[in-house]
């Protein structure tokens, strides 16, 4: 049996059921309308009104005969009932006609047909491959993904997915999602653990940023107590066993190479060093809180040397420097005398007025010059001259030793 024959049989059966249903529904509507009109019609009042009118009319024309009047009344009542029934039948027919005109039999047939067709389609079993795809109207058809199971969907696309792969590219399992080839994404956010089976390109920015970020976060999150514990362990190990490094660098520059400081060490705050074989200083130098050296000048106990060499001892300043062309100078630049001393003796005193004081002068090995206010009586060397510091007329300018304690006057003052 083909599909057209089967559908024709279904339609014929549906039409017969519709016709029977419509006829039955029309009869039911007529009966219900008549019952409604009869139920609402007041027969008692109509009859009373008709009888009253007839009685009043006849009473005015005839002499009242109770028997005739009674018979006449009943006859009139019967006529009135008959007339009322005729009028009622006419009204019922008109009402039924009006209600039938108001009924949309086309719509009623369609509604009844739809219900019957739906019920019949639930029971009809269509043979396999009996409905051609072009016979179906799928313009408003919506198919839920819950009804898809199994099979291979090719050339699939949606609002957020564009599948152009010719082979399997993504495999989704309960425990893992497998990307069968390279993964290219603008941004990647991972919630949970990341396991990498393979290697990362150490030159890529991601690897470098990962290393830098990890190092920074690790250092910043180290517990101070833990860090102190490790640092103490390291320091104690260095203290007990020493630090055996052939080379130390900072920022890629040598700090210590073997037993020598790197040439990049230009600043330090050393408090103590061993024996220096060579020391070259460029710029200002300050040693032992006393010796200050600056370009061209050296100061002792002063940061402002006034000559090539300036030595301060409390309020005294002694300088050494150039006096003039090819002439040097040693002295004091202020109103202060200068003593040239040996064995803590005032051998030569350079006074502030430009004079020099010599308490005892020796020329050669034997010539000795001293002073006294009286004639000497002590033993000395021959040629020792003693100048008289208390000269007078007729007295000597001084005395000269002839050997041992023998003295003679010289230069009589006249």
C-alpha positions as CSV (number, residue, x, y, z in Angstrom):
1,X,0.0,0.0,0.0
2,X,1.5,3.3,-1.0
3,X,1.3,6.5,1.1
4,X,-1.4,8.3,-1.0
5,X,-3.8,5.4,-0.7
6,X,-3.2,5.2,3.0
7,X,-3.8,8.9,3.5
8,X,-7.0,8.8,1.3
9,X,-8.4,6.2,3.5
10,X,-7.6,8.2,6.6
11,X,-9.1,11.3,5.2
12,X,-12.4,9.6,4.1
13,X,-12.8,8.1,7.6
14,X,-12.1,11.5,9.1
15,X,-14.7,13.2,6.8
16,X,-17.4,10.7,7.9
17,X,-16.6,11.2,11.5
18,X,-16.7,15.0,11.0
19,X,-20.1,14.8,9.3
20,X,-21.6,12.6,12.0
21,X,-20.1,14.9,14.6
22,X,-21.4,18.1,13.0
23,X,-25.0,16.7,12.6
24,X,-25.0,15.5,16.1
25,X,-23.7,18.9,17.3
26,X,-26.3,20.8,15.3
27,X,-29.2,18.7,16.7
28,X,-27.8,19.3,20.2
29,X,-27.6,23.0,19.6
30,X,-31.3,23.2,18.4
31,X,-32.5,21.2,21.4
32,X,-30.6,23.3,23.8
33,X,-31.9,26.5,22.2
34,X,-35.5,25.4,22.4
35,X,-35.1,24.3,26.0
36,X,-33.6,27.6,26.8
37,X,-36.4,29.6,25.2
38,X,-39.2,27.5,26.7
39,X,-37.5,27.7,30.1
40,X,-37.4,31.4,30.0
41,X,-40.9,32.0,28.5
42,X,-43.6,32.9,31.1
43,X,-46.7,30.9,29.9
44,X,-48.7,31.7,33.1
45,X,-48.6,35.5,32.7
46,X,-49.4,35.3,29.0
47,X,-52.4,33.1,29.6
48,X,-53.7,35.3,32.4
49,X,-53.3,38.4,30.4
50,X,-55.1,37.0,27.4
51,X,-57.9,35.7,29.6
52,X,-58.3,39.0,31.4
53,X,-58.5,40.9,28.2
54,X,-61.1,38.6,26.7
55,X,-63.1,38.5,29.9
56,X,-63.3,42.2,30.2
57,X,-64.4,42.6,26.6
58,X,-67.2,40.0,26.8
59,X,-68.3,41.2,30.2
60,X,-69.1,44.5,28.8
61,X,-71.3,43.0,26.1
62,X,-73.2,40.2,27.7
63,X,-75.1,39.4,30.8
64,X,-73.1,37.2,33.0
65,X,-74.0,33.5,32.8
66,X,-71.7,31.6,35.1
67,X,-71.8,28.3,33.2
68,X,-71.5,29.9,29.8
69,X,-68.9,32.2,31.1
70,X,-66.9,29.3,32.5
71,X,-67.2,27.4,29.3
72,X,-66.2,30.4,27.3
73,X,-63.3,31.1,29.5
74,X,-61.9,27.6,29.2
75,X,-62.4,27.7,25.4
76,X,-60.6,31.0,25.2
77,X,-57.8,29.7,27.4
78,X,-57.4,26.7,25.0
79,X,-57.3,29.1,22.0
80,X,-54.7,31.2,23.8
81,X,-52.5,28.2,24.6
82,X,-52.7,27.0,21.0
83,X,-51.8,30.5,19.7
84,X,-48.9,30.7,22.2
85,X,-47.6,27.4,21.1
86,X,-47.6,28.5,17.5
87,X,-45.8,31.6,18.3
88,X,-43.3,29.7,20.4
89,X,-42.6,27.2,17.6
90,X,-42.1,30.2,15.2
91,X,-39.7,31.8,17.7
92,X,-37.8,28.6,18.2
93,X,-37.4,28.1,14.4
94,X,-36.2,31.7,14.0
95,X,-33.7,31.3,16.9
96,X,-32.4,28.0,15.5
97,X,-32.0,29.5,12.1
98,X,-30.1,32.4,13.5
99,X,-27.8,30.2,15.6
100,X,-27.1,28.0,12.6
101,X,-26.2,31.0,10.6
102,X,-23.7,32.1,13.3
103,X,-22.0,28.7,13.3
104,X,-18.7,28.6,11.3
105,X,-19.0,25.1,9.9
106,X,-15.7,25.4,8.0
107,X,-13.8,26.2,11.2
108,X,-15.7,23.6,13.1
109,X,-14.9,21.0,10.5
110,X,-11.2,22.1,10.5
111,X,-11.0,21.9,14.3
112,X,-12.7,18.6,14.4
113,X,-10.5,17.3,11.6
114,X,-7.4,18.5,13.3
115,X,-8.2,16.7,16.5
116,X,-9.1,13.5,14.6
117,X,-6.0,13.7,12.4
118,X,-3.8,14.2,15.5
119,X,-5.3,11.3,17.2
120,X,-5.0,9.1,14.0
121,X,-1.4,10.2,13.4
122,X,-0.5,9.0,16.9
123,X,-1.6,5.5,15.9
124,X,-0.5,5.4,12.2
125,X,2.9,3.7,11.6
126,X,4.6,5.1,8.5
127,X,6.8,2.6,6.6
128,X,10.5,3.3,6.5
129,X,11.6,5.7,3.8
130,X,8.0,6.4,2.8
131,X,8.2,10.2,3.3
132,X,10.4,12.2,1.0
133,X,12.4,15.1,2.6
134,X,11.0,17.6,0.1
135,X,7.5,16.8,1.3
136,X,8.3,18.1,4.8
137,X,8.1,21.8,5.8
138,X,11.1,22.4,8.0
139,X,11.1,26.2,7.8
140,X,9.9,26.6,11.4
141,X,11.2,23.2,12.6
142,X,13.5,23.3,15.7
143,X,15.5,20.2,16.5
144,X,17.0,19.8,20.0
145,X,20.6,18.7,20.5
146,X,19.3,16.3,23.1
147,X,17.9,14.2,20.2
148,X,21.3,13.8,18.5
149,X,23.3,10.6,19.4
150,X,26.1,9.0,17.5
151,X,27.1,9.5,13.9
152,X,29.5,11.9,12.3
153,X,28.5,15.6,11.7
154,X,30.4,17.1,8.8
155,X,30.8,20.8,8.0
156,X,29.4,21.8,11.4
157,X,29.2,25.5,12.4
158,X,27.4,27.5,15.0
159,X,27.6,31.0,16.4
160,X,30.8,30.3,18.3
161,X,32.2,27.2,16.4
162,X,33.6,27.0,12.8
163,X,34.6,23.4,12.1
164,X,36.9,23.3,9.0
165,X,38.9,20.3,10.0
166,X,39.3,17.3,7.6
167,X,40.6,15.0,10.4
168,X,39.9,14.7,14.1
169,X,41.4,17.7,15.9
170,X,39.8,17.6,19.4
171,X,38.9,14.5,21.4
172,X,36.7,15.1,24.5
173,X,36.7,12.5,27.2
174,X,35.4,12.4,30.8
175,X,38.8,12.9,32.3
176,X,40.7,14.7,29.6
177,X,40.4,16.8,26.5
178,X,42.9,16.0,23.8
179,X,44.1,18.6,21.3
180,X,45.4,16.5,18.4
181,X,47.6,19.2,16.9
182,X,48.9,22.7,17.7
183,X,46.8,24.9,19.9
184,X,46.6,28.6,18.8
185,X,44.8,31.0,21.1
186,X,44.8,34.7,21.9
187,X,44.6,34.3,25.6
188,X,44.6,31.2,27.8
189,X,43.3,31.1,31.4
190,X,43.9,27.9,33.3
191,X,42.1,27.1,36.6
192,X,43.9,24.2,38.3
193,X,47.1,22.5,37.6
194,X,49.1,22.5,34.4
195,X,51.2,19.5,33.3
196,X,53.5,20.0,30.3
197,X,54.8,16.8,28.7
198,X,57.6,18.1,26.5
199,X,59.8,21.2,26.5
200,X,59.3,24.9,26.2
201,X,61.3,27.2,24.0
202,X,63.7,29.0,26.4
203,X,63.9,32.0,24.1
204,X,60.2,32.7,24.0
205,X,58.8,35.6,25.9
206,X,56.3,33.3,27.8
207,X,59.1,31.2,29.2
208,X,61.2,34.2,30.2
209,X,58.2,35.9,31.8
210,X,57.2,32.7,33.6
211,X,60.7,32.3,35.0
212,X,60.9,36.0,36.1
213,X,57.4,35.9,37.6
214,X,58.0,32.6,39.4
215,X,61.3,33.8,40.8
216,X,59.8,37.1,42.0
217,X,56.7,35.5,43.6
218,X,58.9,32.8,45.2
219,X,61.2,35.3,46.8
220,X,58.4,37.6,47.9
221,X,56.4,34.8,49.5
222,X,59.4,33.3,51.4
223,X,58.7,33.3,55.1
224,X,61.1,35.5,56.9
225,X,61.7,32.8,59.6
226,X,62.4,30.2,57.0
227,X,64.7,32.6,55.1
228,X,66.5,33.4,58.3
229,X,67.0,29.7,59.1
230,X,68.4,29.0,55.7
231,X,70.6,32.1,55.8
232,X,72.0,31.1,59.2
233,X,72.7,27.6,57.9
234,X,74.5,29.1,54.9
235,X,76.5,31.6,57.0
236,X,77.5,28.9,59.5
237,X,78.7,26.7,56.7
238,X,80.7,29.5,55.2
239,X,82.0,30.3,58.7
240,X,83.1,26.8,59.4
241,X,84.2,25.6,56.0
242,X,84.8,28.9,54.2
243,X,83.7,30.0,50.8
244,X,85.6,28.3,47.9
245,X,84.9,30.4,44.8
246,X,87.4,31.2,42.1
247,X,85.3,34.1,40.8
248,X,82.4,36.3,41.9
249,X,80.4,38.4,39.5
250,X,77.6,40.9,40.0
251,X,75.5,41.9,37.0
252,X,77.9,40.1,34.8
253,X,80.9,42.1,36.0
254,X,83.9,40.7,37.9
255,X,83.9,41.5,41.6
256,X,86.6,39.0,42.8
257,X,88.8,37.0,40.4
258,X,91.1,34.7,42.3
259,X,92.9,36.8,44.9
260,X,92.3,40.1,43.2
261,X,89.4,42.6,43.3
262,X,87.8,43.2,40.0
263,X,88.6,46.4,38.1
264,X,84.9,47.4,38.3
265,X,85.1,47.9,42.1
266,X,85.4,51.6,42.3
267,X,83.7,52.3,45.6
268,X,84.0,50.6,49.0
269,X,83.9,51.3,52.8
270,X,86.9,49.2,53.9
271,X,87.7,49.6,57.6
272,X,91.0,47.6,57.7
273,X,93.4,46.2,55.1
274,X,96.7,44.4,55.3
275,X,100.0,45.5,54.0
276,X,99.6,47.4,50.7
277,X,102.4,47.1,48.2
278,X,101.0,49.6,45.9
279,X,98.2,52.2,46.3
280,X,97.1,54.5,43.6
281,X,94.4,57.1,44.4
282,X,92.5,59.4,42.1
283,X,90.7,62.3,43.7
284,X,90.6,63.2,47.4
285,X,92.0,60.9,50.1
286,X,91.6,60.9,53.8
287,X,93.8,58.6,56.0
288,X,93.5,57.8,59.7
289,X,91.3,60.9,60.2
290,X,94.5,63.0,59.9
291,X,96.1,63.0,56.5
292,X,94.1,64.6,53.7
293,X,95.3,64.6,50.2
294,X,93.8,66.5,47.2
295,X,95.2,67.3,43.8
296,X,98.5,69.2,44.4
297,X,98.3,69.5,48.2
298,X,98.5,67.5,51.3
299,X,97.1,68.5,54.7
300,X,97.7,67.0,58.1
301,X,94.8,67.6,60.5
302,X,93.2,70.0,58.0
303,X,90.9,69.7,55.0
304,X,92.2,73.1,53.7
305,X,95.9,72.9,53.2
306,X,97.3,76.4,52.3
307,X,100.5,75.1,50.7
308,X,101.8,72.0,49.0
309,X,102.2,70.6,52.6
310,X,100.3,72.0,55.5
311,X,100.7,70.5,59.0
312,X,98.4,71.7,61.8
313,X,99.1,70.9,65.5
314,X,96.4,72.5,67.5
315,X,96.7,76.3,66.8
316,X,100.1,76.0,65.0
317,X,100.3,75.6,61.2
318,X,103.6,74.7,59.5
319,X,103.7,74.8,55.7
320,X,106.2,73.7,53.0
321,X,105.9,74.9,49.5
322,X,107.2,77.1,46.7
323,X,108.4,80.7,47.7
324,X,109.4,81.9,44.3
325,X,111.0,80.7,41.1
326,X,113.5,78.0,42.1
327,X,113.0,78.9,45.7
328,X,111.2,76.8,48.4
329,X,110.0,77.8,51.8
330,X,109.4,76.1,55.2
331,X,107.7,78.1,57.9
332,X,104.6,79.4,59.5
333,X,102.2,81.6,57.6
334,X,100.9,83.4,60.7
335,X,102.3,85.3,63.7
336,X,103.9,82.2,65.1
337,X,107.7,81.5,65.6
338,X,109.4,78.5,64.2
339,X,111.9,76.4,66.1
340,X,114.5,74.2,64.5
341,X,115.3,71.6,67.1
342,X,117.5,68.6,67.8
343,X,117.3,66.4,70.9
344,X,114.4,68.6,72.0
345,X,116.7,71.6,72.1
346,X,115.9,75.0,70.6
347,X,118.8,75.0,68.2
348,X,117.5,77.8,66.0
349,X,114.4,79.9,66.7
350,X,112.9,81.8,63.7
351,X,111.1,84.8,65.2
352,X,108.0,86.5,63.8
353,X,110.0,89.7,63.2
354,X,112.3,87.9,60.8
355,X,115.2,87.4,63.2
356,X,116.8,84.1,64.2
357,X,117.9,83.0,67.7
358,X,120.8,80.6,68.1
359,X,121.8,79.7,71.7
360,X,125.0,77.9,70.6
361,X,126.6,78.1,67.2
362,X,129.3,75.7,65.9
363,X,131.4,76.4,62.8
364,X,133.4,73.5,61.7
365,X,134.6,71.0,64.3
366,X,136.3,73.4,66.8
367,X,134.7,76.8,66.4
368,X,131.9,77.1,69.0
369,X,130.0,80.3,69.9
370,X,127.9,80.8,73.0
371,X,127.1,83.7,75.3
372,X,127.4,84.6,79.0
373,X,127.2,87.7,81.3
374,X,130.4,86.8,83.1
375,X,133.7,85.3,82.4
376,X,133.6,81.5,82.0
377,X,135.5,79.3,84.4
378,X,134.7,75.9,83.0
379,X,136.8,73.6,80.9
380,X,136.0,73.6,77.2
381,X,137.6,73.1,73.8
382,X,140.2,75.4,72.4
383,X,138.7,78.1,70.2
384,X,135.4,78.2,72.1
385,X,134.1,81.8,71.9
386,X,131.8,83.1,74.6
387,X,130.2,86.5,73.8
388,X,129.7,88.9,76.7
389,X,126.0,89.7,77.2
390,X,126.8,92.4,79.8
391,X,129.4,94.6,78.0
392,X,131.0,97.7,79.5
393,X,133.7,100.3,78.8
394,X,137.1,98.8,79.3
395,X,135.5,95.3,79.4
396,X,135.9,92.6,76.8
397,X,133.5,91.8,74.0
398,X,133.9,88.2,75.0
399,X,136.2,85.4,76.0
400,X,138.0,82.7,74.1
401,X,139.1,79.3,75.4
402,X,142.8,78.5,75.1
403,X,142.3,75.0,76.2
404,X,140.8,73.3,79.2
405,X,139.8,76.0,81.7
406,X,142.1,78.7,80.3
407,X,140.2,81.7,79.0
408,X,141.4,85.0,77.5
409,X,139.6,88.3,76.9
410,X,139.2,89.7,73.4
411,X,137.9,92.9,71.9
412,X,138.4,95.4,74.7
413,X,135.6,97.9,74.5
414,X,137.2,101.5,74.4
